[in-house]
Amino acid sequence: MEQIFFTAAVWLALAVLSAIIAYHLKISIALVEICVGVAFAYVANLIGKINSIGANSEWLRFLSSSGAVLLTFLAGAELEPEVIQKKFKEVSVVGLVGFLAPFLGCSALAYYLIKWDIKASLLCGVALSTTSMAVVYSVMLETGFNITEFGKGILGACFVNDLATVIALGLIFAPFTYKTIIFIGVTVLVLAILPFLSQWLRKTYAYRTAAIRTKWVIFVLFGLGTLAIWSGSEAVLPAYLVGIILSEFSTADKAWIGRLRTLTVGFLTPFYFIRAGTFVSIPALISAPIVFLVLLGGKILTKIFGLYPVVSTFRREFNERWYYTMMMSTGLTFGTISALYGYTHNIVTQDQYSFLVAVVIGSAVLPTLIAGIFFIPKHLLLKQIKRKFPLGDNLSEE
């Protein structure tokens, strides 16, 4: 027990360090945690202590998986349902193209150009097809676009893109047996009755019984996660669907969803992202930088060439088109989850995993920087300010 507490303390110290670095650099905490994990494992390997960091210990794997499950749930739960309803055509078309273009393009690059086998190539396509809801949501909050119709459309398209990724991961790589049929049947039944049961539980017991909503949601996630793993799938797959189904239930109480986010980001996800970083092999990246550049260019360029014409049918202004496209070209959380799924299920090697995670990190940074420096549609923010403060018609355009 002493060793477990010591290992947990070391990992949480790394999480605190990551938070400080993220604050000063003004970038996503998840991105920093992955990079800190990479450096942690590299130093441990240099001093011959790689087996002592605990990345493969059962208790740490459980905390890591729990963080991924709850983060996936939150990604679905924090989406506003009316956004999908109001902008259904836009978010559906942009989201599906945002998935298909890099999935097909990166799979082909990995198979024909880099000569990976077919399963590794398809996993590459899935991992690099994602859009980072975490990065995009953070940027929307920082810029103020989250309260605009423009920003809500981007978030809705991110949701559709990531949902397609989750479904593809399950359909392509999960074995289809009688267990799969049972898993799908039980999941559909649970999702059908979940909104009613959750609302009844909230009205009857919430605010009277200690944290019963949190216990209820985690029970459902762990229950379906157990069934998913038993069927040969991954625990995060039903979590996204549960989040979507319970989005109205979750967003009805901002304080509760905020506390759940604190538990997830403050305690659980650091174990997930730091652990994901520890499996990245720096020597592998150094030995074949061309592979990294090809995959990074493939992800970003397929996103741009696939999305820009589609986005242009919904947004007429130049900066709006490019900002929308670049935000949809980011990747982080689901890309890392998909890559780690491939590594832990022996679909990709450690070297291939290292390239995928490095590309995911690069795609979280590069498009975000380009969008922020060159393409911010400031005129939309000015319109929002004038709408909120109608007497401020003399506000400067600067």
Residue, then its C-alpha position, 0 to 999 in steps of 0.5 A: m500500500e505504501q508503494i501505491f500511495f508513493t506512485a500516486a503521489v508522483w503521478l499527481a505531482l506530474a499532474v500539478l506540474s502539467a497544470i502550471i505549465a498549461y497555465h503559463l503556455k495557455i494551451s490544453i492541459a491534456l496536451v501538456e499531460i501527454c508531453v509530461g508523460v513522454a518526458f517522464a518515461y524517457v527520463a525513467n528509461l535513461i536511468g533504468k527505472i522504466n518498470s518502476i513508474g507503475a504505468n502498467s499496474e492494475w490500479l493505475r490502469f483502472l484510474s486511467s480507464s475511469g478517466a477516459v470513460l468519464l471524460t468521454f461521457l462529459a464530451g457528450a453530456e456538455l453538448e447543447p441538444e438545441v444546437i444539433q436540432k437548429k443546425f442539423k444539416e450543417v453539423s451533420v455534413v461538416g462532421l461526417v466529412g470531417f471524419l471521412a476525409p482524414f479516415l480514408g486519406c490517412s488509412a491510404l497513406a499508412y497502407y500504401l506509402i508507409k507500408w503498415d498492415i491493413k489493421a494498423s492502417l485502419l486504426c491510423g485512419v480512425a485515430l487521425s480522423t478525430t476532432s478535439m472537442a477539448v481543444v475546440y471547447s477551450v478555445m471557444l470559451e477563451t475567445g467568447f465564440n461559445i455564446t455565438e451561433f458560429g461557435k455553437g455550430i463548430l462544437g456541434a460539428c465536432f460532436v458529429n465527427d467524434l461520434a462517427t469516430v467512436i462508432a467506426l472504432g467499435l464497428i471495425f475492431a470489436p469482434f462480432t459475436y453473440k456477446t456483441i449482440i447482447f452488448i448492443g441489445v442491453t445498451v439500446l435498452v438502457l439508453a431507452i429508459l435512462p432519461f426517464l430513470s435519471q429524471w425520476l431519481r433527480k426529482t425524488y432524491a437529488y439535493r436530499t441524498a449525498a451525490i446520488r446523481t454522480k453515483w448513478v451516472i458512474f454506476v451506469l457508465f461502469g456497468l455498460g463499460t463492463l459489458a463492452i469489455w466483456s464483448g471485446s469492445e472498449a468501455v469508452l464506446p457506450a460512455y459517449l452515447v450515455g453522455i448524449i442521451l443524458s445531455e439535457f439531464s446533465t446541463a440542467d444543473k450547471a453546478w452538478i456537471g461542474r463538480l463532476r468535471t472537477l472530479t474527472v479533470g482534477f483526479l482521473t484524467p491526469f492518470y489517463f493522459i500522462r499514462a498515454g504519454t509514457f508509451v510514446s517512444i522518443p527514439a522511434l520518432i527520432s529514427a523516422p521523422i519522415v513518417f511523423l511529417v507524412l502522417l501530420g501533413g496527411k491529417i491536416l491536409t485531408k481535413i482542409f481539402g475535405l472540409y473547406p469546400v463544405v464549410s464554404t457552403f455554410r459560411r460566406e466570410f473568408n475568416e469564418r471559413w478558414y477558422y471553422t476549417m482549422m478548428m475542425s482539423t485539431g485532434l487530441t482526446f479521441g485520437t489518443i483514446s483510439a491510438l491507445y486502444g490500438y496499442t493495448h489490443n496489439i493492433v499497432t506496435q509501440d513505434q506506430y503508437s508513438f507516431l500516432v500520438a505525436v501526430v495527434i499532439g501536433s494536430a492539437v497545436l498547429p491548426t489552433l495556432i494558425a487559426g488564432i494568429f491569422f483567421i479569428p473572425k472578430h466581426l462576429l464577436l463585435k456583433q455579439i457585444k452589440r447585441k448584448f449591449p445595444l447602447g454601445d453602438n459607438l464601440s470601436e471596430e478595433 
